[in-house]
């Protein structure tokens, strides 16, 4: 594949490891469990530590297996470099640890994964105010900007209500103002959407979800798209300013969030995630087509009060989704009409599993308000459009007819 040709998405992932020599001709990058790396010449060791030469220092800052995964993700997102972390939340925490200082301001979409919402609430208590806005309209973002705004943070498709941020226009606004634009691509994945196309500076992926896809490894990543001018970012430390401007942001993230804070991804998890990523496109195609069929079926049922799925023409941001995304993904949610108990309904499902995760090969369902969003309280849930009867569905790769039959029989029984 070293012929300069541009290959398709899955072909590129499958053959990514083989772009560099692999030990013993292995088709996958092996799992390297060593924590420390020895050198025959102390001068070489010093050069690696000082960044003058490429190499590994200590397992918290880099590992051959993790590096191979980072290179895969960089290719997926068409970025310039990627850092992997122990979880998706660790990747978001890295933004705070490495890039924000007391008094800095963050603008975030109000439509967020529950733990991300909780993290931003904590950040605000630590002296970095966060403005939560309806990011489906760029005007709301613009009104909230301040001279101290350092980051604008959005999700592509919000979990669980599936609102879609005004991605392209927010990107143009951030580019004009020189603000770091961070886009969480977890719900779409690099297969369905590349945030670089709308001007994202950094792309976040919770690797646990669609990229790994099998519910067997935690991980997160940040990818630098190469679009942001790090020389304009005020919080770069002096020792990193000595690097080329294109490198200083990720260098500071690696040092402050991996070396100092320690949110490193382990090699075993990296291996699972890398192998899982090879079938991502195949899985997401099935999940997306089944999710659309399920959403259509539910929206036609008189016992359902509302269905939230970007693939439905009734979705408020359907036009944006159709324009930007290859398909609409495997996440949907729905509400039952009054008189139907969501607990009783969920207990009657036979194939769908009562569990908290997304992007698994198996379909997973959960009552949102009573579990993953319980902690934030009813008022905050209401501001996010989360009804007390909302059911979240992460559609898996089961045969479509089997899954639709399962949701039907749960009504009929």
N, C-alpha and C positions, 0 to 999 in steps of 0.2 A: 504493500500500500504506500510505499514511499515514492510514488510516481507523480506526486503533485495533483492528482485528480481529486475532485471533491465528490465524496461518496454520500450515500443516503444516511439517514439518522441511525438506523439499527446497524448497518454495516460498519459505520464509524465506531460505534460503541463496542461491537464484537471484536474488532481488530485493534482497539486502542492500545492494549498492553504490548502488542507486538511491534509497535513503532520504535521500541527500544529493545535491546537484547534482554531476554529473560533466562534466568538460571535453568540449565539443563534442558532447554527447549520447551519448557512448560507453556501451555496455552493460556493459563491464568497467571497473573503475578502471584507468587507464593506468599504465604503468611509469614512475615518476618516478626518474630516475637522478641528479638533483642531490644533492650532498653538503651544500651550504650554502644558506641561505634569506635573501634580502635584504628589508629593510623600508624604506619611504619616510620613516618617522618613527622616530627613535631611541628615543622614549618607548615606542613600541609594541614595539620590540626588547627593551627593558629589561623591560617587563611580561611578555613571553613568557619571558624567562630567569628571572624571579622567580616564575613560575607564576601571575601575576595574570590572564593572558590566554592563551587556547588558541592554539597556533601551533607552528611547527617551528623548532628551533634549529640542529641539526647532524645529519647523517645517521645517526650512531651511536645517537642517542637517539630518533629517530623519522623516519618517512618516510610520505608520503601513501599509497603503495601498501601498505606494511606495516600502516599504521593501518586501512585498509579490511579487510585480512585479520583483524586483531585484532578488529574489530567483528563480523565473521562468526562467529569462534570464540566470542566472548562470547554471541552469540545461540544458537549451538549448545548451549552449556553452561548457558544461562540464568543467567549470572553478571552481575557488575557491571562488570568490566574485564578486559582480557587484555594480556599482554606477549608479543611474539614474539622468538625467539632464533634463532641460526644453525643450531642442531641441538637435538634432544631432550636430549642430554647437556649442552649449554650451559644449557638450562632447569633441569636438576637442579643443575648447578654454581652457578647463580644463587642457589639456596637457601643454599648454603654461603657464597658470597661476600657476600651481602647480609644474611642473617638469623642466622648463627651466629657465636659468639665462642668463644675458647679456654675449655675447661671445659664447654661445653654438651654435652648428651647427646642422641643420636638413637636411636630405636627403629625398626628396619626389618624388614620381612618378609625372611626368609632366602631366599624363592623369588623371585629377581630376574633381570632381564636381566644378562648377564655384565659389561657395561661399568658398569652401575650398581653392581653388587657391587664392582668394582674401585675405583670412585670413593669409595664409603663406606669401603673399606679405607684409602685414602689419607687421607681425612678423619680417621680414627681415629689415624693416625700423626702428624697435625698438631695433636693435642691436643683433639680433640672425639670422645670415645668413642662407638662405635656398637654397640648390642646387636642381633644378628640373632636373630629369633624365628620360630617357626611361626605365622604370622598367620592360619591357618585357624581358630584358636580365640582369641577375645578374651582369655581367661584368661592366655595366654602373653604377650600384650602388657602386660596389667595388672601382671603379676609383674615385668616389666622396667622399669617406670616409676621415675624418680628425681625428686627435687626440681629437678634441673637438666635434665630432659627438655624439649626445646623443640619437637621435631618427631617425629611418627609417620608413617612412609612405607610405603605399600603399593602393589602393582600390583593391578589388578582381576582379570585372568587372567594368571597368571605365565607368562613365556616362559622355557623351552620346555615345562615339564611340566604346565601349565594348572591348577595349584592356584589356588583362589579364596579370597581373604582373607575374614574374617568382617566384611564391610564395614560393615554397619549397626551392629553392636554395638561395633565399634571407634570408629565415629563418635560413638556415644552416650557412650563412655568419654572420648574426647578433649573433647567438649563439656562434660562434667561437670568435668574437670580443667583446662580452659582451655588445652589443648595444640593447637598447630597440626597439623591433620590433612591430609596431602598424599597425594592419590590419583593414581597414574599410570593414565590412562584409555586408553592407547595400544592395548592389545589388544582393548578393547571398542569404543572410539570413542564420540563423543557421540551417534551414531545408536542404538547398542545400549543405552547406559547413561549416565545423568547422575549423577556422584558427589555432586552437590549434594543429591540425594534421600537420601543416607545421612550427610549432615552434613559432607562434605568442606569444608575451608577453602580449599585451593588445589587446582586440577585441572591435572595435567600431561598434555600430549599431544605425542608425537613426530609432528610434522606430516608427516614423510617417509613415514609408513606409510599408514594407511587414509584419512586426511583428504586428503592429496595424491594418493595412490593409484596413481601411474604410474611411480614410481621415477626421477623426473627432477629432484627438488629436495629438498634437506635443509632441515629447519626444526623448531623446537620452540616450545611455548607454555606459559605459566602463566596460569590464569584464577582470579581472585578471585571466589568464590561469593557474597560478602557476608555469610556466616554467622559469620565469626570476628571477635571483638572485639579489634582491633589495639591498643586502649588497654591491654590486659592483657599485651601482648608486651614483655618486658623489654629487648629489643635495638634498639628504635627510637631513632635518633639524635635529639638535641634539635632540630635544625633541621627534622626531619620531624614532630615532635610539634606544631609550630605549625599543621599542616594538620588538617583534620577527621579524626577517628579512622578513619573508613571509607576514607580515601585514603592514610594514611601508609604502610601496608605496601607497596602497589604503587609508591608514589613512591620509597621507599627501594630497592626492587628495580630500578626503572628507572635510578636514579642509580648504585647500586653495581655492578650487573651489566651494564648497557648502557653508561652514560657512562664509568665507571671501568674496568671489566674488558673491555668491548668485544665481548661475544658477540652482536652485532647481526645480524639477518636482512637479507639484501640484497633490493632491490626486484624483481629478476628472479625469484628463488626465490619470493618472496611472491606474485607473479603466477601462477606455475605452480601453487602450492599452492591459491590461491584458485579458480582455474578447475577444478582437479581435485576440489575439495571439492563442487562442484555435483552430481556424480554419485555421491557417497559412498554414499547410501542404496541406490541401484540396484546398485552394486557389492557392497556388503556383504550385501544380500539374496541375491545369486547365490552369493557366496563361502560364506555360512553354510549354505545349502541343499546345496551341493556338498560342503562339509566334513563335514556330517552323513552324507551318503550314503557318502563315502569312509571315514569312521571306522567306520560300520556294516559296510561290506564288509571292511575290514581286521580288525575284531574277530571276524568269522566265519571268518577264514582260519586254518587249523591251523598255518601257518608263522609266525604272528605271536604273540609272547609277551605283549604288552600294547599297548593303545591308550589314549591320554590325550586326551579331548575332552569338554568340559563338557556337550555335548548327549547323551551316552550315559547311560542310566540307571545304569550301573555306576560312573560318575564319583563320587568321594566327596563333591563339592560340587554335584552335579547339582541338588538341591532349591533351593539358593541361587541358582544360575544361572537356573533356571526362574522363580524369583520375581522376580529383579532385572533380568534382561537381556531385551531384545526378541527376540534370537536368540543363537546361541552363538559367532558369529565364524568366521573363516577359519583359525585356528591349531590345529593338532593335532600330536601326535607319537606315534611308535610304536617298539616294539622287536621285532626278529626273534628267533626261537628259536635256541638254540645249533645250530651247524652251518650257519647261513646267514650269509654275509658281507655286512655292510651296504654295503661299498664296491662289491662286485660287483652287488648289487641296484640301487644308485643309478645305476651306470654303464649299466644296461640300460633305464632310463627314457628315453623319446623326447620327450615333451612337457614334463614337469617339468624345470626348469632347475636345475643345480647352482650355487647362488648364495646369498649372505648378504644377505637383506633380508626385510621382511615387508610385507603389505598391498599388494603389487604386483598389477597386472592379470593377470600371468602367475604360474603356480604355481611356487614356488621350494622346493627341498629342500636339506638340508645335514646331514652327520653331526655332531652337536652336540659330543660329547666331544673330537673330534679337531680342531676348528676354533674356533668362537666361545667355547667353554668350556675350551679346552685349557690356557690360561694359569693358571687357578685351581687346577689339580691334582686328582688323583683323589679325595682325601679330601674336599675341599670339594664336588666334584661329587656324591659319594655322599650328603653331608648334604642336598643339594638334590633328591635322588631322581633324579639324571641317570645312567642306565646308560651303559656304554661303547658300547653298540650303538644308542643312541637316535637316531632320525631325526626331524628337525623338518620339518614341511610347512606352508608358507604357501599356502593354496589361492587360486587366481586366479579369473578369470571365464570360463575355457574352458567349452565345452559339457560338461555333467556326464558324459554317457556316454563322451565321448572321454577324459576324465581318468581315469575309473574303468577303462576299457580299458587305459590306459597302465600303471597300477599292477598290473593283472592280468597283462599280458604280461610285465612285469619278473619276476614270479614264475615264470611258465610257461616262459619261455625259459631 
